[in-house]
């Protein structure tokens, strides 16, 4: 696999993952109550604990996107 293909893959991977993160954040904002109800019944977690879990999920996912997609993409773009 050529370096240009890897750079292209990392760029598109970053975009796709940011779209997934954005869509899930918007869906959580729009349908918060119904999502909290479903998750609390499904996983047997209290409503108040779910808010913290959602914030942790978004933070962890964003860090993973930056660490595994965006940083390698930017480094390879600078090198090439």
N, C-alpha and C positions, 0 to 999 in steps of 0.2 A: 504494500500500500504506500503510495507516494505521500509526501508531507502535505501537499496541497489538498489531497483527499482527507487527511486527518484534520487539517484546519477547517475544511468545509464541514466535516462531520461534527466537530466540536462547536462550530458556530450554530449550525442547525439544532444541535442537541440543546444548546443554551436557550435558543429561542423557544423550542418546544417545551422545555421544562419550565421556563418563565410563564408561558401561556397556561400550562397546567396549574401552576401556583396561583396565577391571577384568577383563573376561572374558579378554582376551589375557594379562594378568598371571597370572591363576589357571591358565589352560591351560599357560602356560610353567612355572609352579611344579609342576603335577601331572605333566606329560609332558615334563619337561626333557630327559631323555636321548634320547628318540625324536625330539624336535624338533631338538635339536642335531645328531643324526646326519643327519637329512633335510636341514637347512640346510647343513651342512658338505659334504655330497655334491653338493647342488644348486648351491651358489655357490662351491665349492672354497675354503672358508675353514676355518682351523684351529679346533679346539674351543675353545681358550683365547681366541681373538679373538672368538668369537661371544658370549661373556659380556659383553664390553665393548660390542659392537654392540647387544645387547639392552637394556642399561642406557641407552645413547645414544638408542635408539628410544623407550623409555618416557619419558625426560626431554624429548626434543624434542616428542613428541606431547602431553605434558602442558602444556608451555609454549604450544604452538599452541592448545590448548583454552582455556587461561586468557586468552591474548592476543586471540583472535578470537571467542570465545563468551562467556566469563564476564565479562570486564571491560566490553564493550559492554552486556551485559545489565544488570549492576549500575548502570552509569551511567544508562542509560535508565530503570531502575526508580526511581532517585533523582530524576530530572528529572520524571517523570510523577507 
